[in-house]
């Protein structure tokens, strides 16, 4: 694809607006002169050098407290990093980190899923469908869970626990049975749910 300076300017402006970065402060944190971005953003120059983008990525990582790549700043798709703050434990229960704990890891979000949650699979509770190290992308939908009967979902039950389970009809009205993928784990019958999150992308761990 041919180099498009206007696309790069839009991507840079969008990144600054989305992350609420002030140009001079960002440049200082990146080890650049405070006005380093002005000539390019004002169309006085045709491009920014690769070393400038790399410096900006370092500065953005420090400011935002998450990994940022030069490719993300340039607006290249699918390279935004999101934190992994939960994992699937025994019985397919999701263990959620406390707010003051650092993320388990960071992972690149698929295109369009930059605001989704990412949950890491640990152990064998999800075999044979998901395996240790796989990463599940999902979002919360506070609507009728029955829409997702027959699907594997992230389910938030009324007592506060969260699971990755097969969603099935319960024996009582507005209640649901949550079945494990691994038959070694007993189903949870007649659960009240606060919300469900369909799993929309799985990043398989390399084996």
C-alpha angles and dihedrals in degrees: 000000000000118000111264114193093190091055089051092050091050091048092050092047091047091050092051092047095046094048094037093236120166108219099226094045092045091051092050091050088049093054092250130123112273092248097045094116099043100083092051096043090048091051091245090124131036100226150356119245122248090244090056092052090049091051090048090051090054091048093047091049089055094045097044097036092228134089113278124185129206087239090060091053090049089055098247110161127254100013103104111120120226127190123251105222101162140043138194111254134184114324090019092283113151115234111210123204120234115257092250094052119096117246119272088236142318125255135189111256119229114244111288094013100087092120096043125106122251122212124188122220116228127184128354104299092108100043135157092025099041128020139204110292098020115133122220123205116205143150134213118256116187096198139096105322091203087078087074101046110142093027133106106247143165103251126195107204123205095254091062102258120124126210144180103227146140106268114227137167116277127221092247132057115276092004129113140203117229113206127192122237088224108067090213088079121074119236121253105236128211100358125176109225130208094192143337132218120204113219104243102174136021122199105203117215113242111255 
